[in-house]
Amino acid sequence: MSDAFTLTAIGAAALGPTFDFLYGHLNRLLDRRHRSDDDSSVDAVEIAVPDSVSGDPRPLEADPERIERFAGDLERLAGALGPYERYPDRLSVDDNRLEVELNTLRTVLEGVYGRRITFVGEQREPSGVSADLDLEDVSGKVVGVEIKGVKGPLQGPITARMKVRGASETSDSTGVRYEAG
């Protein structure tokens, strides 16, 4: 099953807010990459989650190492999608190139943020955190998803699936561990 979404499924009315959401995060990540670590102004403006998103992907906090890992993709996507940002009247559900680039951007954002971003109508889990682990011969501790230091309530679903084949008597497997900030 493909993880690609279609612009037709999102619909013409929701295309603008969906584009703004994805492109806004692209810009935020590029800004963060080019600013110093102590510059919090990059994250000062909240990017609205449009109604086209299923579930709630927040908080969307990026790891600087992941931003660097995806830097080439982010820069290329900024170039490919920049004309749509400058000329929003060009946004069309019939634009195959736009559909491919937005799907690529969604995949990159999921990689940077470590969270699913799912759109309404897609046949995949709602936006949120997910871990699928297939483990053999476990000894010691295993945690599927560990969440630390989050201020305020968690948003969106958090799921962890573990398949463990062979574990020592002293092993400890935990699906989700949460420590409030």
PyMOL commands that set and color helices and strands:
alter all, ss='L'
color gray80, all
select helices_A, chain A and resi 7-10+12-34+40-43+64-69+71-86+88-90+96-113
alter helices_A, ss='H'
color red, helices_A
select strands_A, chain A and resi 53-54+118-119+129-138+141-150+158-167+172-180
alter strands_A, ss='S'
color yellow, strands_A
deselect
rebuild
show_as cartoon
